[in-house]
């Protein structure tokens, strides 16, 4: 195996983790706030959208740094 292949696999793994983590955290926080305030999925959707936006921002930042190195 060459180093380019391993580097690409590392980037893909990092991107997956960087995109999934904000969404999962947004869902957890949203559910928690819905339970506290006894609302029906209001905070869930708000924080899920925040998580999706944050994950795309992370993706663009990571890919921007990666393409500048090449």
Phi and psi restraints in degrees (value plus and minus 20) as a CYANA .aco file:
   2 UNK   PHI    -115.5   -75.5
   2 UNK   PSI     146.9   186.9
   3 UNK   PHI     -89.4   -49.4
   3 UNK   PSI     -50.3   -10.3
   4 UNK   PHI     -81.6   -41.6
   4 UNK   PSI     -63.2   -23.2
   5 UNK   PHI     -82.5   -42.5
   5 UNK   PSI     -65.9   -25.9
   6 UNK   PHI     -85.3   -45.3
   6 UNK   PSI     -57.2   -17.2
   7 UNK   PHI     -85.1   -45.1
   7 UNK   PSI     -61.0   -21.0
   8 UNK   PHI     -86.6   -46.6
   8 UNK   PSI     -60.2   -20.2
   9 UNK   PHI     -83.1   -43.1
   9 UNK   PSI     -60.3   -20.3
  10 UNK   PHI     -83.5   -43.5
  10 UNK   PSI     -61.3   -21.3
  11 UNK   PHI     -83.8   -43.8
  11 UNK   PSI     -63.4   -23.4
  12 UNK   PHI     -83.7   -43.7
  12 UNK   PSI     -62.1   -22.1
  13 UNK   PHI     -83.7   -43.7
  13 UNK   PSI     -63.8   -23.8
  14 UNK   PHI     -83.6   -43.6
  14 UNK   PSI     -62.2   -22.2
  15 UNK   PHI     -82.8   -42.8
  15 UNK   PSI     -62.2   -22.2
  16 UNK   PHI     -81.7   -41.7
  16 UNK   PSI     -64.8   -24.8
  17 UNK   PHI     -86.4   -46.4
  17 UNK   PSI     -61.6   -21.6
  18 UNK   PHI     -89.5   -49.5
  18 UNK   PSI     -44.3    -4.3
  19 UNK   PHI    -109.5   -69.5
  19 UNK   PSI     -54.1   -14.1
  20 UNK   PHI     -98.2   -58.2
  20 UNK   PSI     -56.1   -16.1
  21 UNK   PHI     -80.8   -40.8
  21 UNK   PSI     -69.0   -29.0
  22 UNK   PHI     -83.4   -43.4
  22 UNK   PSI     -54.3   -14.3
  23 UNK   PHI     -88.2   -48.2
  23 UNK   PSI     -65.2   -25.2
  24 UNK   PHI     -83.3   -43.3
  24 UNK   PSI     -63.6   -23.6
  25 UNK   PHI     -84.1   -44.1
  25 UNK   PSI     -59.0   -19.0
  26 UNK   PHI     -82.6   -42.6
  26 UNK   PSI     -61.8   -21.8
  27 UNK   PHI     -85.5   -45.5
  27 UNK   PSI     -63.5   -23.5
  28 UNK   PHI     -83.7   -43.7
  28 UNK   PSI     -67.4   -27.4
  29 UNK   PHI     -84.3   -44.3
  29 UNK   PSI     -61.7   -21.7
  30 UNK   PHI     -82.0   -42.0
  30 UNK   PSI     -64.5   -24.5
  31 UNK   PHI     -82.1   -42.1
  31 UNK   PSI     -62.4   -22.4
  32 UNK   PHI     -81.7   -41.7
  32 UNK   PSI     -65.7   -25.7
  33 UNK   PHI     -87.8   -47.8
  33 UNK   PSI     -54.0   -14.0
  34 UNK   PHI     -84.3   -44.3
  34 UNK   PSI     -57.6   -17.6
  35 UNK   PHI     -88.8   -48.8
  35 UNK   PSI     -60.5   -20.5
  36 UNK   PHI     -85.5   -45.5
  36 UNK   PSI     -68.0   -28.0
  37 UNK   PHI    -112.2   -72.2
  37 UNK   PSI     -17.9    22.1
  38 UNK   PHI      33.5    73.5
  38 UNK   PSI      26.7    66.7
  39 UNK   PHI    -124.2   -84.2
  39 UNK   PSI     142.3   182.3
  40 UNK   PHI    -124.4   -84.4
  40 UNK   PSI      70.0   110.0
  41 UNK   PHI      46.6    86.6
  41 UNK   PSI      -3.9    36.1
  42 UNK   PHI     -89.0   -49.0
  42 UNK   PSI     -75.2   -35.2
  43 UNK   PHI     -89.1   -49.1
  43 UNK   PSI     -50.7   -10.7
  44 UNK   PHI     -76.1   -36.1
  44 UNK   PSI     -71.8   -31.8
  45 UNK   PHI     -89.5   -49.5
  45 UNK   PSI     -57.6   -17.6
  46 UNK   PHI     -81.5   -41.5
  46 UNK   PSI     -69.8   -29.8
  47 UNK   PHI     -95.1   -55.1
  47 UNK   PSI     -46.2    -6.2
  48 UNK   PHI     -86.5   -46.5
  48 UNK   PSI     -61.6   -21.6
  49 UNK   PHI     -84.0   -44.0
  49 UNK   PSI     -62.4   -22.4
  50 UNK   PHI     -78.4   -38.4
  50 UNK   PSI     -61.0   -21.0
  51 UNK   PHI     -84.7   -44.7
  51 UNK   PSI     -60.7   -20.7
  52 UNK   PHI     -85.6   -45.6
  52 UNK   PSI     -64.3   -24.3
  53 UNK   PHI     -82.1   -42.1
  53 UNK   PSI     -64.9   -24.9
  54 UNK   PHI     -83.1   -43.1
  54 UNK   PSI     -56.5   -16.5
  55 UNK   PHI     -88.6   -48.6
  55 UNK   PSI     -57.1   -17.1
  56 UNK   PHI     -90.7   -50.7
  56 UNK   PSI     -55.8   -15.8
  57 UNK   PHI     -81.9   -41.9
  57 UNK   PSI     -64.9   -24.9
  58 UNK   PHI     -78.5   -38.5
  58 UNK   PSI     -64.6   -24.6
  59 UNK   PHI     -81.6   -41.6
  59 UNK   PSI     -65.6   -25.6
  60 UNK   PHI     -85.9   -45.9
  60 UNK   PSI     -56.7   -16.7
  61 UNK   PHI     -86.5   -46.5
  61 UNK   PSI     -63.8   -23.8
  62 UNK   PHI     -85.1   -45.1
  62 UNK   PSI     -66.2   -26.2
  63 UNK   PHI     -88.3   -48.3
  63 UNK   PSI     -51.4   -11.4
  64 UNK   PHI     -84.4   -44.4
  64 UNK   PSI     -63.0   -23.0
  65 UNK   PHI     -86.4   -46.4
  65 UNK   PSI     -59.0   -19.0
  66 UNK   PHI     -87.0   -47.0
  66 UNK   PSI     -61.3   -21.3
  67 UNK   PHI     -93.0   -53.0
  67 UNK   PSI     -47.6    -7.6
  68 UNK   PHI     -89.7   -49.7
  68 UNK   PSI     -49.1    -9.1
  69 UNK   PHI     -91.1   -51.1
  69 UNK   PSI     -49.3    -9.3
